[in-house]
Amino acid sequence: MESKKNIIGEVNVEVKAGLSVDKRTFRTCMDLVAIHAQNEGIKGMVVRFNDQDFDRCSIKPLMTEEEVEAALYARPDMFEEKESED
């Protein structure tokens, strides 16, 4: 084995790769999230993905059955801005 007596510099390498997740892997991840959430007393959650930054998402835990039902049956028109009546 050669002895490393002289170190002249340093090389940093950054590798980026795309990630492809199949249905089985996705299901496994979802099961893990569900187990963790149930252990924390969370009844459900809403996940929002950030269109500008794919590494970021926000999660809103739903702590009651009422919150879960409201999220499951929400309609897009419920989020439209209401026109003020003048």
C-alpha positions in Angstrom: 0.0 0.0 0.0 1.3 3.4 -0.9 1.7 6.0 1.8 -0.1 9.3 1.3 2.5 11.8 2.4 1.6 14.7 0.0 -1.9 15.9 -0.4 -2.0 18.8 -2.9 -5.6 19.6 -3.2 -9.2 18.5 -2.7 -11.8 17.4 -5.2 -15.5 17.8 -4.6 -17.9 15.9 -6.8 -21.7 16.6 -6.8 -23.9 14.0 -8.4 -27.5 14.6 -9.2 -29.8 11.9 -10.4 -33.5 11.7 -11.2 -35.6 9.5 -9.0 -38.2 7.2 -10.3 -40.6 5.6 -7.7 -42.7 2.7 -8.7 -46.2 2.0 -7.2 -44.9 -0.6 -4.7 -42.3 1.9 -3.3 -44.9 4.7 -3.2 -47.3 2.4 -1.3 -44.5 1.4 1.2 -43.7 5.1 1.8 -47.4 5.9 2.3 -47.7 3.1 4.8 -44.7 4.4 6.8 -46.2 7.9 6.8 -49.6 6.5 8.0 -48.0 4.5 10.8 -46.1 7.5 12.0 -49.2 9.8 11.8 -51.4 7.3 13.7 -48.7 6.9 16.4 -48.8 10.7 16.8 -52.7 10.8 17.0 -53.1 12.3 13.6 -56.4 11.3 11.9 -55.4 12.5 8.4 -53.4 15.1 6.5 -53.4 17.4 3.6 -50.3 17.6 1.5 -49.5 20.6 -0.7 -46.8 20.5 -3.3 -44.8 23.6 -4.3 -44.8 24.2 -8.0 -41.7 26.4 -7.9 -39.6 24.2 -5.5 -40.0 20.5 -6.0 -38.0 19.7 -2.9 -40.6 21.5 -0.7 -44.1 20.6 0.3 -46.3 21.5 3.2 -48.3 19.2 5.3 -51.3 20.1 7.4 -52.1 17.4 10.0 -55.8 16.8 10.6 -56.4 16.0 14.2 -60.2 15.2 14.2 -62.6 13.2 12.2 -64.5 16.4 11.4 -61.4 17.9 9.8 -60.8 14.8 7.8 -64.4 14.8 6.5 -64.2 18.5 5.6 -61.0 17.9 3.7 -62.3 14.8 1.9 -65.5 16.5 0.7 -64.2 19.9 -0.1 -65.1 21.3 -3.5 -63.0 23.6 -5.6 -65.7 26.3 -5.5 -65.4 26.4 -1.7 -62.0 28.0 -2.1 -62.9 30.7 -4.7 -62.9 34.2 -3.4 -66.4 35.4 -2.6 -67.4 38.6 -4.4 -68.3 41.3 -2.0 -71.8 42.5 -2.2 -72.0 46.3 -2.6 
